[in-house]
Amino acid sequence: MRTSIIRHSLYATTLMFVFAATPLGQVMAQDAGAHMQQSSENRTVPDKAADAWITTKVKSEFGTTKGIPATDISVSTHDGVVTLSGTVASEAQKDHAERVAQLVKGVKSVDSSGLTVGTAPPPEK
């Protein structure tokens, strides 16, 4: 009987600490979120990694999307803004590439001003 009371007391104490630690974890997460909103000159490695992931994902989407000449379009990303440059065969290809890039998770906006319409080889199949 005495062991049962001690065991219940330990469980209650453990639960109390767990519930007390939960708000502390939320505060720490909010604090971490505030630190993530830094200026671009103070970018952290995770920010750069996110940009690299976005660039890779956009290039991958271009490579698997019919009608986009993936090898003729360069992609770079800075703070979630994707910049496209290169040459496409038509205004429709330019618009299509911009739409595909915009659909990638994490992309804030797409700048396709460096994408020129001209004579480009036919798209890969």
Sequence and secondary structure as in RCSB ss.txt:
>XXXX:A:sequence
MRTSIIRHSLYATTLMFVFAATPLGQVMAQDAGAHMQQSSENRTVPDKAADAWITTKVKSEFGTTKGIPATDISV
STHDGVVTLSGTVASEAQKDHAERVAQLVKGVKSVDSSGLTVGTAPPPEK
>XXXX:A:secstr
 HHHHHHHHHHHHHHHHHHHHHHHHHHHHHHHHHHHS  GGG  HHHHHHHHHHHHHHHHHHHHSTT  GGGEEE
EEETTEEEEEEEESSHHHHHHHHHHHHTSTT  EEEEEEEEES       
